[in-house]
Amino acid sequence: MTTTFSRAALTAALLASTAAAAFAEPVFNRIAAFPVAENLPADKDVKTPTSSEIITATEDGNTLVYSDSPLGAVGFVDITDPKAPKPLGAVMADGEPTSVAARFGKVFAAVNTSEDYVKTGGKLLTIDVKSHAIEASCDLGGQPDSIAIAPDGSFAAIAIENERNEELNDGKLPQMPAGYLVTIPFKDGAADCGGLKKIDVTGLAEIAPEDPEPEFVDINDKGQIALTLQENNHIVIVDGKTGEVTSHFSAGAVDIDGVDIKKDGKLDFTGSLKGVKREPDSIQWLDDNRVVVADEGDYEGGSRGFTIFDTTGKVLYESGPSLEREIAKLGMFPDKRAGKKGVELEGLEVAKFGDQNYIFVMSERASVVGIYKDTGAEPELMQIVPSGIAPEGIIAVPQRNLIATANEADLVEDGGARSHVMLYELGEGEKAFPEIVSADDKDGNPIGFGALSSLAADAKEPGKLYATNDSFYSAQPTIFVIDATQKPAVITDAIRITKDGATMEHRDMEGLTLDGKGGFWIANEGNPEKDVPHQIFHAGADGAVDQVIDIPEGMNANQVRFGFEGITRVGEGDDETLWMAVQREWKDDEKGFVKLVSYKPSSKEWGAVRYPLDKGEAGWVGLSEITANGDYAYIVERDNQIGEAAKIKKIYKVALSELKPAPLGGELPTVKKELAYDLLPDMLAATHGYAVDKIEGFTIDASGQAYAVTDNDGVDDSSGETLFWAVNLNKTN
């Protein structure tokens, strides 16, 4: 449904600025993140899996409501102050809520009560927003998916999917029972169960016409229902008053060029796919004559884009992989999904803010929202904003200049991020995201990046930095050249790491420093479980490795997986010394102490000092980076915690005069450390999301400006955001 409200709220916000700034384009920025675990009932363990999936808002725009399938509940969030959302609790639904819609001070929740894939069932609950009382229930006769309410409040439409069993016969269709569409009228603000109408949509699709699987519904101002049959690759238009199918058409197929099509540990946007079925998931009316669909794919397709059709099935616009390629420039392309459906555009919202109609397109696998202006022809991409992990639902609240996303992934069992509802506000100002992007390469394809694991600065040119990727991209080890003088910072070039003319695969580059002669020293973190050694490499300016240095045998005997996480260079000529930060304790280390290891290239001498770690509240604490500047070595120390559990994301400094290594195998001196900066407040203020765990890179450039960067884990069980920012070491925080 296209949501339209008065432009008064937006106008008031814009007129509050100066006349000169009033001409600036308003932008969406994230203002809050709400972990839905805060809505867990008191009798549930805090680690109970919970999720936010489909989301809606009450008519006054002060309460968000979401479906929570794992918990079997409907959750409520108070956004009276959208920058400080508060939990309002959850209502247990005695089933699996699949979708929600709000109207008349009530929430209408579609709930799956199926026994299995054959004995399907469902109900529509009416829940009072204020009291949370379940006031009524309508039997739907099958497994519901999506619900929408007509703009005039006269009826609701519900897609009854009766989804297939993907384990049966390789998930092939048909699998009975068939799905259908339901409409339920409202009388005096209540669902009239007796007026339920079951609308048959069999015999329409070219693919398994006897087994339609309705996925998503939306209703326009004329009361017309737009319905996707995702697995059937079909779209149906229904008159909501009469139940008559007025139009239907195949969603069709497309050829795709310029995409990464292999899960292979590298990013390559030169592939092609032919005849890919769109298989749309979400559908939204743009007006009474046009619909937009997100071509996620499920059964045999997924074309990585979104499409605008008229009601006869004519394609008015096809995005192709254009959004996916823009996502790649943010470092957020999910390589593990390259061989399947890429970024998977799944969720949609259409809403008017002031006089401008916007299209919001969500990527489930890249965890972003693409925001477009609806021009009536080709949509104009305005910006991309980050979301939580696996955004599933989105709702616009134009009267308050807000949008909210529901992000379904809850990684609590793996110690990862919880499911979040995230809020964004439209207003004046600069785009807070992204903080770093990539340019195109010489062939016009995105320079793919991610999992940035280190930072180093050019000795002469302020703002010129270098970064490595880690073993997530083990088939494409790379040094990236960064221009940090631009905002956002721009990756301008990629130097591939080779040895003897071939890619130096299966390494884990975690530290980088310049050699003072145009080349690089690289610290490689080994993994004894995979027979990957802890090493130091030397590479020329072209990335060709000409020297590989293994750690001494005595040190190797005490190794564990968590090894070199940073490298820096001190001194020149015969006094040149490389210092490496070891992430965690090895077998010969006292608990709470790790090594800073030294190596002198001129004499090939190894040594070390002991570094005392902070004590964390949970998980482990270790080192992630070391960089020498002036009279100090700056060291990143962090815990491995995320979100509210994150406590230690700090930069300490150690005087170079303290770095007096003793021979390995003997008693090592302990250095004194001094807090230089706490990075955690920066991370939270910059993103208004949740704290990520991996601060992996820190450096100080030729002008004395410091920079930090996070590792996004290659968008694997991660929101994919890369935080990159200038650090003010002179600021007390």
C-alpha positions in Angstrom: 0.0 0.0 0.0 1.2 3.5 -0.7 1.0 5.4 2.5 0.4 9.2 2.3 0.3 11.7 5.1 0.3 15.4 5.5 3.6 17.1 4.6 3.3 19.3 7.7 5.7 17.4 9.8 8.4 17.4 7.1 7.8 21.0 6.3 8.2 22.1 9.9 11.5 20.3 10.2 12.9 21.7 7.0 11.8 25.3 7.8 13.6 25.2 11.1 16.9 25.4 9.3 18.5 28.4 7.6 17.2 29.6 4.2 20.5 28.5 2.5 20.4 25.0 4.0 16.7 24.6 3.2 17.6 23.8 -0.4 19.6 20.8 0.8 18.2 17.4 -0.1 16.8 15.7 3.0 18.4 12.3 3.9 17.5 9.3 6.0 19.8 8.4 8.8 19.5 5.7 11.4 18.6 7.1 14.8 18.1 4.0 17.0 18.4 0.3 17.3 16.1 -1.8 19.5 17.1 -5.4 20.5 13.8 -7.3 20.5 15.1 -9.6 23.2 14.1 -6.7 25.5 10.5 -7.8 24.9 11.1 -11.4 26.1 8.5 -12.4 28.7 9.8 -12.7 32.3 9.4 -16.5 32.3 11.8 -16.8 29.3 15.6 -17.2 29.5 17.4 -14.1 28.2 19.0 -16.3 25.5 15.7 -17.5 24.2 15.8 -17.0 20.4 13.5 -14.2 19.3 13.0 -12.3 16.1 11.4 -9.3 14.4 10.1 -10.2 11.0 7.1 -8.3 9.5 6.6 -4.9 11.1 3.8 -2.3 11.2 2.9 0.9 13.0 -0.2 2.1 14.8 -2.1 4.9 13.1 -0.6 7.6 15.5 2.9 6.4 14.6 3.9 6.0 18.3 3.9 2.2 18.5 5.7 -0.4 16.3 4.3 -4.0 16.2 6.2 -6.9 14.8 5.7 -10.7 14.2 8.1 -13.0 16.1 8.0 -16.5 14.7 10.6 -18.2 16.9 9.0 -16.9 20.1 5.5 -17.4 18.8 4.5 -13.9 19.7 3.6 -10.4 18.6 6.0 -7.7 19.9 5.3 -4.1 20.7 7.8 -1.1 20.8 7.1 2.4 22.1 8.6 4.9 19.8 7.1 8.0 21.3 10.7 9.1 21.4 12.0 7.4 18.3 15.6 7.9 19.4 15.0 6.0 22.5 12.6 3.1 21.8 11.2 1.2 24.8 9.9 -2.3 25.2 6.2 -2.7 25.6 6.2 -6.5 25.8 5.0 -9.4 23.7 1.7 -11.2 23.3 2.0 -15.0 22.9 -0.1 -16.1 19.9 -0.4 -19.9 20.4 1.1 -20.4 17.0 3.6 -18.9 14.6 2.8 -15.3 13.7 3.7 -14.6 10.1 2.5 -11.1 9.5 0.9 -8.1 11.2 -1.2 -5.0 10.3 -2.6 -2.3 12.5 -5.8 -0.3 12.3 -8.6 0.9 14.6 -6.4 0.7 17.7 -6.0 -3.0 17.0 -3.3 -5.3 15.6 -4.4 -8.0 13.2 -1.9 -10.9 13.3 -1.9 -13.8 10.8 -0.8 -16.9 12.7 0.3 -20.3 11.3 -1.2 -23.2 13.3 -0.3 -26.0 10.8 0.4 -29.5 12.1 2.6 -30.1 9.1 2.9 -29.3 5.4 -0.3 -31.2 4.6 -2.5 -30.6 7.6 -2.3 -26.8 7.3 -4.1 -24.3 9.5 -4.1 -20.6 10.5 -6.0 -17.9 12.3 -6.3 -14.1 12.3 -6.0 -12.7 15.8 -7.3 -9.3 16.8 -5.1 -7.8 19.6 -5.9 -4.6 21.4 -2.9 -2.2 21.1 -3.2 -0.7 24.6 -4.3 -3.7 26.7 -2.7 -6.4 24.6 -5.8 -8.5 25.1 -6.6 -11.0 22.3 -10.2 -10.0 21.5 -11.1 -12.3 18.6 -9.8 -15.0 16.3 -10.9 -16.0 12.8 -10.2 -19.4 11.3 -8.3 -19.0 8.0 -8.4 -22.6 7.0 -4.7 -22.7 5.9 -1.2 -21.4 6.5 -1.1 -17.6 6.2 1.8 -15.5 5.1 1.2 -11.8 4.4 -1.7 -9.5 5.5 -2.7 -6.1 4.2 -5.5 -3.7 5.1 -7.3 -1.6 2.5 -6.6 2.1 2.7 -10.2 2.8 3.5 -10.3 0.2 6.2 -13.1 -1.8 4.6 -11.4 -5.2 4.5 -8.2 -7.1 5.0 -6.5 -9.5 2.4 -4.4 -12.4 3.5 -2.2 -14.6 1.4 -2.7 -18.3 2.4 0.5 -19.9 1.2 0.3 -23.5 2.3 4.0 -23.6 1.7 5.8 -26.5 0.2 8.1 -28.9 2.0 11.6 -28.2 0.6 12.8 -31.6 1.8 10.1 -33.5 -0.1 11.1 -34.4 -3.7 13.8 -31.7 -3.6 11.0 -29.2 -3.0 9.5 -29.5 -6.4 6.0 -28.4 -7.1 3.1 -29.3 -7.0 2.7 -30.1 -3.3 -0.9 -30.0 -2.1 -2.8 -28.4 -0.5 -2.9 -25.4 -2.9 -2.7 -21.9 -1.5 -5.4 -19.2 -2.0 -6.3 -15.7 -1.1 -8.7 -14.6 1.7 -10.5 -11.4 2.3 -12.2 -10.5 5.6 -14.5 -7.4 5.9 -14.4 -5.0 8.8 -17.5 -3.9 10.7 -17.2 -1.2 13.2 -13.5 -1.7 13.4 -13.8 -5.5 14.0 -12.9 -8.3 11.7 -16.1 -10.0 10.5 -15.2 -13.6 10.4 -18.5 -14.6 9.0 -17.8 -12.5 5.9 -14.6 -14.3 5.1 -14.2 -14.9 1.4 -11.9 -17.6 0.0 -10.6 -16.6 -3.5 -9.3 -19.4 -5.8 -6.1 -18.5 -7.7 -5.5 -22.0 -9.2 -5.2 -22.4 -13.0 -3.5 -19.0 -13.5 0.2 -19.6 -13.4 2.3 -21.4 -16.1 4.3 -23.1 -13.3 2.4 -25.6 -11.2 -1.0 -23.9 -11.9 -2.8 -26.4 -9.7 -0.6 -25.4 -6.7 -0.4 -21.7 -6.3 1.8 -20.5 -3.3 0.6 -16.9 -2.5 3.4 -14.9 -0.8 2.6 -11.2 -0.4 -0.4 -8.9 -0.7 -0.9 -5.2 -1.0 -4.1 -3.1 -1.6 -4.4 0.2 -3.5 -6.9 3.1 -3.2 -9.3 1.4 -5.5 -9.5 -1.7 -3.3 -7.5 -3.8 -5.8 -5.3 -6.5 -4.3 -1.9 -7.2 -5.8 -0.7 -10.8 -5.0 2.5 -12.5 -5.7 2.7 -16.3 -6.3 6.4 -16.5 -5.7 7.2 -20.1 -6.5 4.9 -20.0 -9.4 6.6 -16.8 -10.7 3.2 -15.1 -11.2 1.4 -11.9 -10.2 -2.4 -11.6 -9.8 -4.6 -8.6 -9.5 -7.9 -9.1 -7.7 -10.9 -6.8 -7.1 -11.0 -6.8 -3.3 -14.8 -6.1 -3.2 -15.9 -8.8 -5.5 -13.1 -11.3 -5.4 -12.8 -11.3 -9.2 -9.4 -11.9 -10.7 -9.1 -8.9 -13.0 -5.6 -9.5 -14.3 -2.7 -11.9 -14.0 0.6 -12.4 -15.7 3.9 -14.2 -15.4 6.7 -12.3 -13.7 9.0 -13.4 -16.4 12.7 -13.9 -16.6 15.8 -11.7 -17.2 19.4 -12.0 -18.3 21.9 -10.6 -15.8 25.4 -9.3 -16.5 28.1 -7.9 -14.3 27.5 -10.1 -11.2 29.5 -12.4 -9.0 28.2 -16.0 -9.6 30.6 -18.1 -7.6 31.1 -18.8 -3.9 34.9 -18.9 -4.2 36.5 -16.6 -1.6 36.9 -13.8 -4.1 34.8 -11.0 -5.5 34.4 -10.9 -9.3 31.6 -8.8 -10.9 32.0 -10.0 -14.4 29.7 -13.0 -14.5 26.5 -13.5 -16.4 23.3 -15.5 -15.8 20.7 -16.2 -18.5 16.9 -16.6 -18.3 16.6 -16.2 -14.5 13.1 -16.2 -13.3 12.2 -13.2 -11.1 10.1 -15.1 -8.6 9.0 -12.0 -6.7 8.4 -11.9 -3.0 7.1 -8.5 -1.8 4.8 -6.4 -3.9 3.7 -2.8 -3.4 1.4 -0.5 -5.3 3.2 2.7 -6.6 -0.2 4.1 -7.6 -3.4 2.6 -8.9 -1.8 1.5 -12.2 1.8 0.4 -11.2 3.2 -2.2 -8.9 6.8 -2.8 -7.8 8.1 -6.3 -6.9 11.3 -7.5 -5.1 12.6 -10.4 -7.2 14.1 -12.4 -4.3 13.6 -15.8 -5.8 12.8 -19.1 -4.0 12.1 -22.1 -6.1 14.1 -21.9 -9.3 14.9 -18.2 -9.6 15.9 -14.9 -8.0 17.0 -12.2 -10.4 18.8 -10.0 -7.9 16.8 -6.9 -8.7 13.3 -5.3 -8.6 10.8 -4.6 -11.3 8.0 -2.2 -11.9 4.9 -3.5 -13.9 1.7 -2.0 -15.0 -1.5 -4.0 -14.2 -1.4 -5.7 -17.6 2.1 -7.2 -16.9 4.0 -4.7 -19.1 7.5 -4.2 -17.7 8.0 -0.4 -17.0 11.3 -0.7 -15.3 13.8 -3.5 -14.5 16.7 -2.7 -12.1 18.8 -5.7 -13.1 21.8 -6.0 -10.8 22.3 -2.2 -10.5 21.5 -2.1 -6.7 23.6 -5.2 -6.1 26.6 -3.6 -7.8 26.1 -0.4 -5.7 26.0 -2.6 -2.6 29.3 -4.2 -3.6 30.9 -0.7 -3.5 29.9 -0.6 0.2 31.9 -3.8 0.9 28.6 -5.6 1.6 28.2 -8.1 -1.1 27.8 -11.6 0.5 30.2 -13.9 -1.4 28.8 -17.0 0.3 25.6 -16.2 -1.6 27.2 -15.5 -5.0 26.4 -18.9 -6.3 22.7 -18.6 -5.4 20.7 -15.4 -5.4 23.2 -12.8 -4.5 22.0 -10.0 -2.2 18.3 -11.2 -2.4 16.1 -8.2 -2.6 13.1 -9.3 -0.5 11.2 -6.6 1.4 9.5 -3.4 0.0 7.8 -0.3 1.2 6.3 2.6 -0.8 5.5 5.8 1.0 5.1 9.6 0.3 7.1 12.0 2.5 5.9 15.5 1.6 5.4 15.5 -2.1 8.0 12.9 -2.9 7.1 9.2 -3.3 9.8 6.9 -2.2 10.5 3.2 -2.8 12.4 1.3 -0.1 14.0 -1.9 -1.3 15.6 -4.2 1.3 18.4 -6.7 0.7 18.0 -9.7 3.1 21.6 -11.0 2.5 23.4 -7.6 2.4 21.4 -6.2 5.2 20.7 -2.8 3.7 17.8 -0.7 2.4 18.1 1.0 -1.0 16.1 4.3 -1.0 14.8 5.4 -4.4 12.7 8.4 -5.6 9.7 7.3 -7.6 10.0 9.5 -10.7 7.2 7.8 -12.7 9.8 6.3 -14.9 13.2 5.0 -13.9 13.6 5.3 -10.1 16.4 7.4 -8.8 18.7 5.9 -6.2 19.1 8.4 -3.4 21.0 6.5 -0.8 21.6 3.2 0.9 21.3 2.8 4.6 22.5 -0.1 6.8 20.1 -2.4 8.6 20.4 -5.2 11.1 21.2 -8.7 10.0 18.6 -10.1 7.5 16.0 -7.4 7.2 12.6 -9.0 6.6 10.0 -6.2 7.1 9.8 -2.5 6.8 7.2 0.2 7.6 7.1 3.9 6.8 5.7 6.4 9.3 5.7 9.5 7.1 3.8 11.7 9.5 6.8 11.4 11.8 9.4 11.4 9.1 10.4 7.8 10.1 10.9 4.4 8.7 11.5 1.2 10.7 13.0 -2.1 9.7 12.6 -5.5 11.3 15.7 -7.7 11.1 15.0 -11.3 11.7 18.4 -12.9 12.4 19.1 -13.7 16.1 22.6 -15.1 16.5 22.4 -15.5 20.3 23.3 -19.2 20.2 26.6 -18.3 18.5 27.3 -15.3 20.7 26.4 -12.9 17.8 24.0 -10.0 17.4 20.4 -10.2 18.5 17.5 -9.4 16.2 16.9 -5.7 16.1 14.2 -3.2 15.1 16.0 -0.2 13.6 14.6 3.4 13.1 15.6 6.0 10.6 14.6 9.7 10.3 14.3 11.9 7.3 15.8 15.3 7.8 18.5 17.8 6.9 22.1 16.9 7.3 24.7 14.6 5.8 24.4 10.9 5.1 26.0 9.1 8.1 26.5 6.0 6.0 28.6 4.9 4.2 31.9 5.8 5.8 34.0 4.0 3.2 33.2 3.0 -0.4 35.1 1.7 -3.4 35.5 3.1 -6.9 35.1 1.1 -10.1 38.1 -0.6 -11.6 39.5 0.2 -15.0 36.9 -2.0 -16.6 34.0 -0.3 -14.9 33.3 -3.0 -12.4 33.1 -2.4 -8.6 36.3 -3.0 -6.6 34.9 -5.6 -4.3 36.1 -5.4 -0.7 35.2 -6.6 2.8 36.8 -8.1 5.9 39.3 -5.3 6.3 41.8 -6.5 8.8 44.5 -3.8 9.1 45.4 -0.2 8.3 48.8 1.4 7.4 49.5 5.0 6.4 51.7 6.4 3.6 54.7 8.1 5.2 54.5 11.3 3.1 51.0 11.8 1.8 48.3 12.7 4.4 45.1 10.7 4.0 46.7 8.0 1.9 46.1 4.7 3.6 46.4 1.0 2.9 44.3 -1.9 4.2 44.4 -5.7 3.8 41.5 -8.2 3.7 41.7 -11.4 5.7 41.2 -15.1 5.1 37.5 -14.7 4.3 38.7 -13.8 0.8 41.5 -16.3 0.9 41.4 -16.7 -2.9 41.9 -13.0 -3.4 44.4 -11.6 -0.9 44.6 -7.8 -1.5 46.1 -4.6 -0.3 43.6 -1.8 -0.8 44.6 1.8 -1.4 42.4 4.3 0.4 41.9 8.0 -0.1 40.7 9.1 3.3 40.6 12.8 2.4 37.3 12.2 0.7 34.0 11.7 2.5 33.2 8.9 2.5 36.7 7.5 2.2 37.3 5.9 -1.2 39.1 2.7 -2.1 40.8 3.7 -5.3 42.9 0.7 -6.1 43.4 -3.0 -5.3 46.9 -4.6 -5.2 46.6 -8.4 -5.4 49.1 -10.4 -3.4 51.0 -13.0 -5.5 54.0 -15.2 -5.2 55.9 -16.6 -8.1 53.3 -15.1 -10.4 50.3 -16.9 -8.8 47.8 -15.7 -6.2 49.1 -16.4 -2.7 46.0 -18.2 -1.6 44.9 -19.6 1.8 46.6 -17.0 4.0 45.1 -14.7 6.6 46.7 -11.2 6.4 46.0 -9.5 9.7 48.7 -6.8 9.8 50.3 -4.4 7.4 53.1 -1.8 7.5 55.2 0.0 4.9 58.8 -1.0 4.5 60.0 2.6 3.8 61.1 1.6 0.3 57.8 1.4 -1.5 56.9 -2.1 -0.4 55.1 -3.7 2.4 55.5 -6.0 5.4 52.5 -8.3 6.1 51.7 -10.3 9.2 49.9 -13.6 8.5 47.9 -15.2 11.2 48.3 -18.9 11.1 46.0 -21.7 12.0 47.5 -25.0 13.2 44.2 -26.8 12.7 44.5 -26.0 8.9 48.3 -26.3 8.6 48.5 -22.6 7.9 51.7 -21.2 9.4 52.2 -18.0 11.3 54.4 -15.9 9.0 55.7 -12.5 7.9 55.7 -11.6 4.2 57.5 -8.9 2.4 55.9 -7.7 -0.8 56.9 -5.1 -3.4 54.7 -2.2 -4.5 53.0 -4.5 -7.0 52.0 -7.0 -4.3 54.5 -9.7 -5.4 55.9 -11.5 -2.3 59.6 -11.9 -2.4 60.3 -13.0 1.1 58.5 -15.3 3.5 59.6 -15.6 7.2 58.4 -18.4 9.4 58.3 -18.0 13.2 61.1 -19.8 15.1 60.5 -23.5 15.9 60.5 -22.9 19.7 57.8 -20.3 19.3 55.9 -22.5 16.9 55.7 -25.3 19.5 53.5 -23.1 21.7 51.3 -21.7 18.9 47.5 -21.5 19.0 45.1 -20.3 16.3 45.1 -16.7 17.5 48.4 -15.3 16.3 49.7 -12.2 14.6 47.0 -9.5 14.4 49.2 -6.5 13.6 52.6 -5.4 12.5 54.6 -2.2 12.6 58.1 -1.0 11.8 60.5 0.9 14.1 63.9 2.2 13.2 65.9 2.2 9.9 68.8 0.2 8.4 70.4 -2.3 10.8 68.2 -1.0 13.6 65.0 -1.7 11.7 62.7 -3.9 13.9 59.3 -5.3 13.1 56.9 -5.6 16.0 53.9 -8.0 15.8 50.9 -8.1 18.2 49.8 -11.6 19.1 46.0 -11.6 19.6 45.6 -14.0 22.5 47.6 -16.0 25.0 49.7 -18.9 23.6 50.5 -22.1 25.5 53.5 -20.5 27.2 51.8 -17.3 28.2 50.4 -16.5 31.7 46.6 -15.9 31.6 46.0 -12.2 31.0 49.3 -11.6 29.1 50.1 -11.7 25.4 53.3 -11.2 23.5 54.5 -8.3 21.4 57.0 -10.1 19.2 60.0 -8.5 17.6 62.0 -9.4 14.5 65.1 -7.7 13.1 65.5 -8.3 9.4 69.2 -7.4 9.4 70.2 -10.0 12.0 67.1 -12.3 11.8 66.8 -12.1 15.6 63.5 -12.8 17.3 62.4 -11.5 20.7 59.4 -10.4 22.7 57.9 -8.5 25.6 54.8 -9.2 27.6 51.7 -7.0 27.3 49.0 -7.0 30.1 45.4 -7.4 28.9 42.4 -5.8 30.4 40.0 -8.2 32.1 36.7 -8.5 30.3 33.2 -9.2 31.6 32.5 -11.9 29.1 34.2 -13.8 26.3 37.9 -13.1 25.6 40.1 -10.0 25.3 42.9 -9.7 22.9 44.9 -7.5 20.5 43.9 -6.5 17.0 46.5 -3.9 15.8 49.8 -2.2 16.5 51.2 0.9 14.8 54.2 3.0 15.8 54.1 6.7 15.6 56.4 9.2 17.3 57.6 7.9 20.6 54.8 5.4 21.1 53.4 2.1 19.7 49.6 2.3 19.6 47.8 -1.0 20.3 44.1 -1.9 19.7 42.8 -4.0 22.5 39.3 -5.4 22.3 36.9 -8.0 23.6 35.0 -10.3 21.2 31.6 -9.1 22.4 28.9 -7.4 20.4 26.0 -5.1 21.1 25.3 -4.3 24.8 27.9 -6.9 25.9 30.7 -5.0 24.2 32.8 -3.2 26.8 36.4 -3.1 25.6 37.3 -1.4 22.3 40.3 0.7 23.3 43.6 2.1 22.0 46.5 1.9 24.4 49.9 3.3 23.9 53.2 1.9 25.0 56.4 4.0 24.9 58.9 2.7 22.4 61.5 2.9 25.1 59.5 0.1 26.8 59.9 -2.2 23.8 63.1 -3.9 24.9 62.7 -7.5 23.7 64.2 -10.4 25.5 65.0 -13.7 23.8 62.0 -16.1 23.2 61.8 -19.0 25.6 63.0 -17.0 28.6 61.5 -14.5 31.0 60.0 -11.6 29.2 59.7 -8.1 30.5 56.3 -6.6 30.9 55.5 -3.3 29.3 53.4 -0.5 30.8 50.4 0.7 28.9 48.5 3.9 29.0 45.0 4.5 27.7 45.1 6.7 24.6 41.4 6.4 23.4 38.2 4.6 24.0 36.7 3.7 20.6 33.3 2.4 21.9 31.6 5.8 22.2 32.7 6.7 18.6 31.2 3.5 17.3 27.8 4.0 18.9 27.6 7.7 18.1 28.5 7.2 14.5 26.1 4.5 13.6 23.2 4.6 16.1 23.2 0.9 15.7 24.9 -1.6 18.0 28.6 -2.1 18.8 30.4 -4.5 16.5 33.1 -6.8 17.9 36.0 -6.4 15.5 38.1 -3.2 15.5 40.8 -4.5 13.3 42.7 -1.6 11.9 44.3 1.6 13.3 46.9 3.9 11.9 48.2 7.5 12.1 48.9 9.3 8.8 51.6 11.7 7.7 49.8 14.7 9.2 49.2 13.0 12.5 45.5 12.2 11.9 44.5 8.8 13.3 42.0 6.4 11.6 40.2 3.2 12.6 38.4 0.5 10.7 36.3 -2.5 11.5 36.2 -6.0 10.0 32.7 -6.9 8.6 33.4 -10.6 8.4 32.7 -10.7 4.7 29.0 -10.2 5.5 28.8 -13.6 7.0 26.6 -13.7 10.1 27.2 -9.9 10.2 25.3 -6.8 9.2 28.1 -6.1 6.8 28.7 -2.5 7.9 32.3 -1.4 7.7 33.0 1.5 10.1 35.8 3.8 9.1 36.4 7.0 10.9 39.0 9.7 11.8 40.0 9.3 15.5 40.8 12.4 17.5 43.5 11.2 19.8 43.6 14.7 21.5 40.0 14.3 22.6 39.2 13.0 26.1 36.5 10.5 26.0 
